Amino acid sequence: MLGMIFISCAIGCAPTTMATKGSEFPLMYEEAPTTILILPPINQSTAADAKEYYATTIQEVLSFWGYYIFPYEVTADIFRIEGIYDAELVTDVPLTKFREFFGADAVLFTTIKKWDLSYMVLAASLTVSIDAQLKSTISDQILWNYNGTVVVDLSGGNTGGGIAGLIVKAIVTSVQSAMVDYVPHSQTANYRALSSLPFGKYHPQYMTDQSIQFVDQTPEKAPE
């Protein structure tokens, strides 16, 4: 691997505070959804491919979290046949319809706010900002939500000192930026986002994770 890839949560991008799963998302434990339908994301970033990278990697993470996920490729094809390419086109559709047609307990809405590759000769990074909401098809309420940012450092590692070392690092950074594989970074963004989601029925920690803390990046919940 060319250089070291360092992944961190961009705490500086938004005020943060600590919260617990049980206190923030009590409806997840009351309704205990088992099946989740992933809607096509709304892409507000400047990266045209961000939508596909994000959507095709989030189902694996949700499955690992203990939920049954309707195969995104199949449901996306159904939506495309109906002329639905992102969630903006179904915002007015009653959530009960998703339960009627798919048998889903909850529907995942996501908005990609930012998917930016920044390159500055000796340093490069990928910034991914996501808004997500899991809504109940039974009560029509928001069961879980997420707002946050992940930054992936794509810079080259230590290649030696002096001018020669700086030149090599610039070359390594340039190559990594040009050849960056967005799939693992998208998976990382998804894992970060879902860290606050209560575990589902098929996870060993189901209904026992209420006291687990997580960093809440939602601006309006920041401490005064």
N, C-alpha and C positions, 0 to 999 in steps of 0.2 A: 504494500500500500504506500502511495506517495504521501509522506507526511502523516501527521497525526490529526484525526478528526475529533474535535472536542465538541460535545453537545451540552448546552446549558439552558436553563429556563431564564428567559429575559425578564428578571424581576424589575430591572430599572425601567422597563417600558411602561409599567403601570403600577400604581400603588397596590400593595399587597397586604393580606392579613391571613391569619390561620383560622381554620374552621374544621368541624367534624362532619362526616357524612350524615350521621343521624340527625344533627341539628339543622343542617342545610337542606336536606332532601328527605323529609319524613314521608312524603307520599310514595317514594320508591319502596319503602318498607310496608306501607299500608296496602298498596295495590299489587306489589310484587310482580311486575311484568316479566313474562318469560320469552315472548317472541317480539323481535324488533324489525321493523321495515325501514330501510335506509332510503331516503329520498335523494334525488340528484342534488348535489350542492349548488348553492348560489355562489358564483365566482365574481367577486368584486376586485380581485387583484389584476395586475397587468400581465400575468402569466397565463397564456391560453390553455396550457396543458395541466395546470394546477388542479382543476376540477377532477380530471380522470385519475391523476396520481392519488389524490386524497380519497376519493370515493372507493377505489378498488383496493385500498389497503386498510380501511377502517373496519371492514367486516371481519377480518382476521382478529383484530384486537378485541372487538365486541364478543366474538366467540370465545376467546381466551378468558374474557371476563365472566363467562358463564351464561351467555344468552344464546338462544336459537336465532340465527340471522337468516332471513330470506336471501338467497344468492343475489348479489347486487347485479351481476351481469344479466340475469334473467329478468329481474324486476325493471332494470333500466331499459331493456328491450321493450318490455310491455309499455312503459311510459313513453318511449320514443314512438312506438306505433300510434299512441294516442296523441302524439304531438307535444308531449311534456318533456322538456329538456332540463329544467331546473325547478326548484321548489317554489319559485315565485308564481308559477302557473297553477299551483294547487293550494295556495294559502287560503283561498275561500272555500275549499272543499271540506265538508264536515269530516272530522276525523273518524267518525263511525263508519264512513264508507271504506276506509282502509281495513277496518276490522271485518266488515261485511265481505269484501272482495278477496282479502289476503289472509284473514284470520290473525292479524297482528294485534298484540296488546299495546304496543307503543310505536310511535313513528319518530325517526331521527331527522331533524332539520339542521343543516349546517350552512354556514356562510364563511367563505374564505375571504378574509379582509385584506390580507397581505401575503404575498409569495414572492419575495424580492431577493435577487442575487446581487450582492454588492461586491465589487472588485476594485481594490485600491493598490495595485502593483504588488505589495508585499503582504497583503491580507485580503481575505475574501470570506464572506459569510452568507448564509441563507436564512432569511427571517420569515417565519410562518406565523400568521395571526389567525385564529379561528374563533368563531362564535358558534355555539351548538346548543340545541334544545331537544330534549326528549319529551314528547307529548303523549298523553294517554288517549287511547281510542275509546276508553270507557267513560272517563270523567271529563275529558277535553281539557285537562289541566297540565301544566308544565311539571313533569316529575323530576327533571334534572336539567341543569344548564351549565354552560362553560363559556368563559371569555378569557382568552390568554394568548401569550406569544412564546414561541420557541425560536432560539437562535442557534444555528449550526455553524461552527467555525470550520471553514474549508481551507485555511492557510496551511502552507507546508510546514514541516517540522524543522528542528534544528539542523542546518546543513553546513555548519562551520562558520567561522568568523571572517571578518574582512569583506572587501568588495566582492571577492569571488563568491563568498557565502551568500551575500545579499542577492547576487545575480542568480545563483542556483535557486534560492528561495522564491524569487520572483517568477522563475520559469515553472517551478513546481506548483505554485499557487495558480498561475495562469492555466496550466494543464488541468489541475483539479477543478477549476471553475468551469472550464470548457467541457469536461467529461463527467461532471457531477451526476450521480445516479440519484434521482429524486425519490425513488421508491423507499429505500431505507430511511431517508430523512422524513418522508411523509409518514412512515410507520412510527417514527420517533415522536412526531408532532401528535399523532393519534394517541399514543401511549401516555404522553404528557397530559393531553386533554382528558382522557378517561381515568386518570389517577383518582379523580374525585367521585367517579361513578360507583355507587354501591354494587357489589358483586351479585350476579344472577344465580338462578336456581341450580345451574350445573357447575358452580364453583364451590370448592371446599369451605370457603369462608362465607357462604350465603347466610344472611341474616345474623352474622356475628361481627360485622365490621362497622357498626354505628359509631364507635369511638375513634376510628382511624382519622387522623388529621391530614389536611392537605392545604396547600398554599392557594388562597383565593385571589386571583388577579383582577376580579371585577372592580372597576374604578369606584363605583358608587358604594362599595362595601369597605373601602379603605378606612383605616382608623383616622380619626381627626388629629 
